[in-house]
Amino acid sequence: MPAIQLTPAQRKEHRAAAHHLDPVVAIGNDGLTPAVRKEADAALKAHGLIKVRVFSDDRAAREALFQGLAETLGAAPIQHIGKLLVLWRPQPPKERSERDDRAAGGSRVVKILKFSKSGNHRPQVKKLTVHGNQRVTAGGMVKRAKRRVTSAKKSAA
C-alpha cells in the first residue's frame, strides 16, 4: 500500500493532536519485524494516530524505518523527531451491532443482584424488564421518570 499524502496544514493538525500521546509501539534492535507491523496496524485501526519509539541511534536507519512503516501500513508519515515517529491513517468505520436484548420500544432486560445479609449465601439474581421511561435505583427498585414541571402557571392552566 502506498503511503497517504497529506498537505502541510493537515500534517500540522495531526502533529498538534499527537503532541500529548505516548508511544504505543516500540521498535527494537531487530527492526521492522512482522510482529511490529502487526502491532502498529492494530494500533492504527484502534486509534488512527500513533507514536512509535525506535531504539536505534542511526538517523538514516530510523528514516528508512519511518518510510517503510508508512508504505507497508498505508499510513501517512506525520513527523519524525528524534527517536519518535508519528503515523496517521483514517480509522475504518466501526460496525454497529444491533443489541439482542433491546426491543424496538426501548425495553431492556436488566439483571439485579441482591446480596444476603449474612454473607454466607449466594446472591439472588432477579431479571427485570425496564422500559424507556424507567430507571433502576441503587436499591434495585424500578422507578418511572416523572414529568418535569417548568413553572407553576403552566401546570395550573
C-alpha positions in Angstrom: 0.0 0.0 0.0 1.4 3.4 -0.8 1.7 6.0 1.9 -1.1 8.6 2.2 0.0 12.1 1.0 -1.2 15.0 3.2 -1.0 18.7 2.8 1.3 20.6 5.2 -1.8 22.1 7.0 -3.2 18.6 7.6 0.2 17.3 8.9 0.3 20.3 11.2 -3.1 19.4 12.7 -2.1 15.8 13.2 1.3 16.8 14.8 -0.7 19.0 17.3 -3.1 16.2 18.1 -0.2 13.7 18.6 1.7 16.0 21.0 0.2 14.6 24.2 0.2 10.9 23.0 2.6 8.3 24.4 4.3 5.8 22.1 2.2 2.7 21.7 4.7 0.7 19.5 8.4 0.2 20.1 10.9 -1.0 17.5 14.0 -2.6 19.0 17.3 -3.9 17.6 15.5 -6.4 15.3 14.0 -3.6 13.3 10.7 -3.9 11.4 9.6 -7.4 12.2 6.2 -8.9 11.3 5.2 -8.6 14.9 6.0 -4.9 14.9 4.0 -4.4 11.7 1.0 -6.3 13.2 1.0 -4.2 16.4 1.4 -0.9 14.5 -1.5 -2.0 12.2 -3.7 -2.9 15.2 -2.9 0.4 16.9 -3.7 2.4 13.8 -7.0 0.6 13.5 -7.8 1.4 17.1 -6.5 4.9 17.4 -5.8 6.3 13.9 -2.9 8.4 15.2 0.0 6.7 16.9 3.5 7.4 18.1 6.3 4.8 17.6 9.5 4.8 19.5 12.7 3.5 17.8 15.6 2.3 19.9 18.3 2.9 17.3 21.0 5.6 17.2 21.3 5.7 13.4 19.2 8.5 12.0 19.3 7.2 8.4 18.0 3.8 9.7 15.2 5.5 11.6 14.2 7.5 8.5 14.2 4.3 6.4 12.0 2.6 9.1 9.7 5.6 9.1 9.1 5.5 5.3 9.0 1.7 5.3 6.4 1.5 8.0 4.3 4.2 6.3 4.4 2.3 3.0 3.6 -1.1 4.4 0.7 0.1 6.6 -0.7 2.6 4.1 -0.4 5.4 6.6 0.7 9.0 6.4 4.1 9.9 7.8 3.4 12.8 10.0 6.6 13.6 12.0 10.0 12.1 12.7 11.6 13.9 15.7 14.4 12.2 17.5 13.5 8.6 18.2 9.8 9.2 17.9 7.8 8.6 14.7 4.2 9.8 14.3 1.9 7.9 11.8 -1.7 8.6 10.9 -4.3 6.6 9.0 -8.0 7.2 8.9 -9.9 4.8 11.1 -12.3 2.4 9.4 -15.9 2.9 10.2 -17.0 0.7 13.2 -19.8 -1.7 12.6 -22.7 -1.1 14.8 -24.1 -4.3 16.1 -27.8 -4.4 16.9 -28.2 -5.4 20.6 -30.2 -8.5 21.0 -31.6 -7.6 24.4 -33.3 -4.4 23.2 -36.7 -4.4 21.6 -38.0 -1.8 19.2 -39.8 0.1 22.0 -36.6 0.7 24.1 -37.2 -2.0 26.6 -34.3 -3.9 28.0 -33.7 -6.8 30.4 -31.7 -5.9 33.5 -30.2 -8.4 36.0 -30.3 -7.3 39.6 -28.2 -9.0 42.3 -29.5 -9.0 45.8 -26.8 -10.0 48.3 -27.7 -11.8 51.6 -27.2 -10.0 54.9 -25.2 -12.9 56.4 -22.7 -13.2 53.5 -22.8 -17.0 53.6 -25.5 -17.4 50.9 -25.3 -16.8 47.2 -26.8 -13.6 45.9 -30.2 -13.8 44.4 -30.4 -12.9 40.7 -33.6 -11.2 39.5 -34.3 -10.2 35.9 -36.5 -7.2 35.3 -37.7 -5.6 32.1 -37.0 -1.8 32.1 -38.8 0.3 29.6 -37.6 3.5 28.0 -39.0 5.9 30.6 -37.9 3.8 33.6 -34.6 3.5 35.6 -33.2 1.2 38.2 -32.3 2.7 41.5 -29.3 1.7 43.7 -31.7 -0.4 45.8 -32.9 -2.4 42.9 -36.3 -0.6 42.5 -37.7 0.3 39.1 -38.9 4.0 39.0 -40.6 5.8 36.3 -39.4 9.2 35.2 -41.6 12.0 36.4 -42.8 14.8 34.1 -40.8 17.9 34.8 -42.7 21.0 35.9 -41.1 24.1 34.5 -43.4 26.8 36.1 -46.5 27.0 38.3 -48.5 28.8 35.7 -48.2 26.1 33.1 -49.2 23.3 35.5 -52.3 25.2 36.7 -53.6 26.0 33.3 
